[in-house]
Amino acid sequence: MGPDVPDASGVAAETDLGPDRVAELDAGGMLGAIDGLSRQLTAGYSVALADLAGVFVAANDGPPAAPTGVVVCGMGGSAIGADLVLATMPDLAVPAAVVRGYHLPAWVGPGTLVVAASFSGDTEETLACTREALGRGCVPVCVASGGRLAALAEELELPLVRVPAGGQPRAAVGYLATPLLATLVACGLSGDRQTDVDEAAAVLRAGVAACGPGVPDASNPAKALARRLHRRQVVVYGAGLTAPVARRWKGQINENAKAPAFWNELPELDHNELMGWTSLPHAAAGTIAVFLDDVAEDERLRRRADLTAAELEARGVGVERVSASGRSAFARLFSLVQLGDYASYYLALLYGVDPTPVAAIQAFKAKLAGD
């Protein structure tokens, strides 16, 4: 490790990241949510399947008509779960989109499966899309802990998957991802995914044992990575399965560590962003790029990642390569989600901040509401 150099907040780069530091800063209990991701997946999938039982049965008790498309409406932590699930289903038989905004695509109609996800139940963009879906003859599946979305679902007898209330949406990614997974199973667009969920949970339990605060830096991949990211601008690069995970890492660094971070995906970034590292050597020197690798990645993407990493290193950008663990795509994807969650958590402790609060976001929402 390098010298004990303080950052702008006065926190030394060699600050211990053990249980004492957690007790000092984690007033919001973010570590418990990260540790509990395996339980979120197993419980979330089971509850969602139960909540959706009978929803997609045709009137004559025959098989339901297959949806002609899938749209998930959500923002922030309520949307990323859909990105993650859809990334594990590249062979989905119908078009699928995640809408982060106020309006649905023009092609959405009565045959479209619409899932409206809002952790709080009060996200204005999601509520707007839900009302628009109703106006187009859709019967949205609603995912919420309460709020206006849950009230609307109960009033109109819409399918409703309730997720546990409390905490931050980003800390409930397992609860917010599994309702879509269960919905796709229930409507016949996917076979049963229980084996994948069980494997992912087992991989995540092993991750807790490897990345917990009691595990020293030398054998803790999340702590070691956080120290590498400390006081650097972070960019996260994914490809295929790992592209939405790169987006998740970016958001977790923003919200947990309160630090700027950016993401992009291969092969697109080789057609534009690669040029961005050629003219500002001081920016490159202050940046670290994390490449999220997957063992089942298309060989063309793997070659691009290798060449891109070499190009960035030649320009002075630091490079980290991180690989997924597990057999199924679902398990491999969530193994990377977990590592990013832990790394962003330890980065928050290095910066001397509580990972949970998002004061700037709350203040901005208040301005939007005119408060």
N, C-alpha and C positions, 0 to 999 in steps of 0.2 A: 504493500500500500504506500501511497505518497505521504507527504508531510501533513501535519495537522493544521490545514489551512481553513480559516472560517469563510463562509460564504457571506453574501450581502446581509443575511438575516442574523449573522453572528454565530451560526451553528457550525461547529467544526466538522470537516468531512470525515473525521475518524470517530464521530459520535457513536457510542454503542447503540446497537439496534435491538437489544434484548428486551426482556419483559419489563424492566424498569422504565425504559424509554416509552414503551407502549402505555404503561400506567400513567406516565407523565402527560402524554399528549393525546391519546385516543379517547377523549371524553365521550365521543359519539358512538363508540363501539364498532367501528368499521371492521376491525380484525375479526370479530365474531361472524360477521356476514361473509367475509372472504373464506374463513374456515368452513363455513356451513354450506358452501356451494353444492357439494355432493348431496346433502339433504334436500336442498332446494330442488334439484333435478328429480330425485326419486319421488318426493312428496308432490311436487308440482305436476308431474306427469300423471300420477295416480289420481289426484284430485280432479285434474282437468278431464281425464277420461270419464270419471264418474259424473261430473257436471254435464258432460255432453252426451251421456247415454240416452239414446232414443231421439236425439235431435235430428239426425240425418236419415231417419227411416221413412220411406215413402208411404203414402196414404194406404196403399194396398198391401203393406208389409213386405213389398218386394225391395230390391236394391234401390237406393236413391239415385237420382240423376246426377251424373258427375258434374262438378262445377266446370264452367268454361274458362275460368281464370281465378286467380287468387290475388287479393290486395290486402295488405296489412297497413293500417293507419296508426301512426304513433310518432312520438318525438323522443329524442334523447334515450334514456335507459329503457323506455317502453318500446322503442323501435329496434334497438340493436339486437334484441333477442330474436326478432324475425329475420334480420340479416344473417345471423348465425345459423338458424335452423335451415333457411333456404339454401345456404352454402353447402349443406350436407346432402342436398337433393338436386344435383345438377341435371338429373334425368326426369324431373317433374314433368308430367304429361301436358300441363297447361301453362300459359304465361303467368308469371308471378311478379309482383312489384311491392316495394315498401314505400309508402307515401309519407313524406315528412312535410306537411303543409296543410292548406285549407281546402284543397279540391281534389277530387278523384279523377283518374284518367277518363277520357271520353269513352273508352271501350267498356267501362264497367256498366253492367246491366243486371237484370233479374237472375241470370244464371251465374253470376260472379259470386264467389265466396269472399265476403268482406269480413275481416277481423279488425275490430277497433280496440286498441290497447292503450290504456292510460293508467298508470300505477295509482295516481291520486283519484282518477275519475273526473278530473276537472280541467284537463288539458284542452285549451280552446280550439286548437287545430283539429284534434281528434274528434271533438264533439261536432265541429262543423262538417267533417267528412262523414260522420255517422248519420247526421241529418240528411246529407246529400245522398247517401246510400239508400236511406229509407225512401227518399223521393224518387229514386230510380227503380224501386221495386225489390231491392235487396233485403235480406234478413241478416243483419250483421251479428256476428258472434262478438260479444263484448267481454273484455278482460279488464278488470279493475278491482281495487280494494274497497271502493265505495264511491262517494261523490256523485256528480250529476250523471255520469255514464251508467253507473250501477242503477241509479234511480230510474233512468230512462229505460233500461233493459227490463226492470221489474214492471214498470208501467205498461210497456208494450209487449211484455212476455217474450222478450228476445232471449236467445241463449246467453247465459252469463257464467263466466268462470271467475270466481272471486279469488284474489290473491291476498296473502296476509298484509295487513296495513302496518304502517310505521316504517321509519328509516327512509333512506334515499332510494329512488328508482334504480340507480346503477348498482345498488347493493342487493337488488332482488332479481338479478338477471336470470337466475335459474327458474324462478317463479314466472317470469315474463316470457321466457323462451318456450317452456314446455306446453303452454296452452295452444300455441300454433302447431307444435308437433302433434299433440293429441287431436287437434281439429283435422289435420290432414289425414291422420289415421282414421278418425271417425267418419269422414266423408268419403273414404275409399281412395284418396289420392296417394296414400302410402300404406305399406304393410305395417304390422305391429313393430314398434321400435323399443320394446321393453329391454331386449338384450343389449341394445346400444346404450340405453340410459343406465342400465346396471353396470356395464363396463366403464362408462364415463365416471360413474360414482366411485368405482374402485380405483381408477386412475387418480381421481381428485383426492381421495383419502390418502393415497401414497404421497401426493403433492403436499398435503398439509404436514405430513411427517417430515418432509424434506425442507419445507420453506417456513416453518413456524419460527417465532421470535427466539425460542430457546435453542435453535440450531445455529452454531457459529458461522461466521462469514465463509470460512474456508470450505465448508461443505453445504452452504446454503445458496443455491443458484439465484434466488430472488434478491437476497441482500447484496451479493456480489454484483449483480446487474444494476441495482439501484446506485451503488457507489460509482459505477462506470457512467451512469446517466447524470449524476449529480453535477450541477453547475454547467450543464451542456444543453444546447438546443437539441431536442430529440425529434427525429423523423422515423416513422415506422412504416416498413414496406412489407406488403403481403402479395400473394398471387393465388388465384383460384380459391381453394378452401380457406386460405389464411387472410384473404383480403378484408373480410369484415372483422376479423380479429385485430388487424392493424388499426382499423377504425376504433374498435373498442379500446385498445391500448392508448391511442391518442386521447380519447375522452377521459380515460381513467387518470392519465397524467395531468390533464387539465383540471379535473375536479378534485382528485385526491391530493395531488402534490401542489395544486394551484400554480402550475408552471405551463408555459407554452409548449405545445407539441403539435406535430403535423403528421399526416399519413398519405400514402399513395399506393398504387398497385401496379404490378407488372402484368402485361408488357407495356401498358400505357405510358408509364413514367419514362421509359427509354425513348419515347417520341417527343418529349418536351422537357420534363424536369431535369433530365440529365444535363442539359445545357445550362441550367441554372447554377450549377456548381463550378462553372468555368471562369467567372469574372470577379468573384469576391472571395479571395483566399482567406480573409479574416473571418468571414461567415462560415466557410468550410471548416476552419480550424476550431471553431467553437461548437461544432455540430457532431452528433453521433447518430448514425443510421442503424436501426435494428431491423434485420431481415428475418421474417418468420418463415421457417422452412417446414415442408411437409414431405414425409417419406414417399407418399403416393403422387407427388407433384408431377405434372407433365414434364417430360425430359427437356422440352424446349424452354419451359419456364425456369427449370433448374439451371440450365446453361445461362440463361439471361441473368438470373440472380447472381451467379458466380462472376460473370463478366461485369455486371453493374457494380457489385461490391468492389471489385478490383479497380474499376474506374474511379469510384468515390475515394477509395484509399489513396490513389495516386494524386487526387486533388486535395488531400489533407483532411478529409472527413473520416472520423472514427467509425469503425464498423463492428457490429456484434451480430453473430448468427445464432438463432435460437430454433431448436427443432421440437416438433410435436411428439407426444408419446401416446401409444395406444394402437389398437387394431382398427376399429371402426372410425369412419370420418367424424362421427359425433364425439367420440372420446378424444381423438386427436385435437379437434377444434377446441374443446373445453379445457384440455390440458394447457393450451396456449393462453386461453382466457385467464385461467387461474394464475399462471406465472406473471402475466401482465398486471393482474390485480395486486398480487403480493409486491411486485417490484414498484408499482406506483405508490403503494402503501408505505414501503420503507423509504421511498424518495420523499414522501411527506414528512416522515420523521427526521430525515436529514435536513430538511428545510425548516424544521421546528414548527410545523403547523398540524392542527387537528385535521385528519383526512376527511371528516364527514361534512362540516358546514360548507355551503356554497353561497356565501353572503352576496357576492356580486350578481349572481344569477337571480337570487331572491329580490334584490334591490331593483334589478332591471324589470322583473315581472311586475313589481309594484308600480313602476313608472308606466308600463303598458296598461295597467289597470286604472291608471289615473289617480293612484293613492298619493 
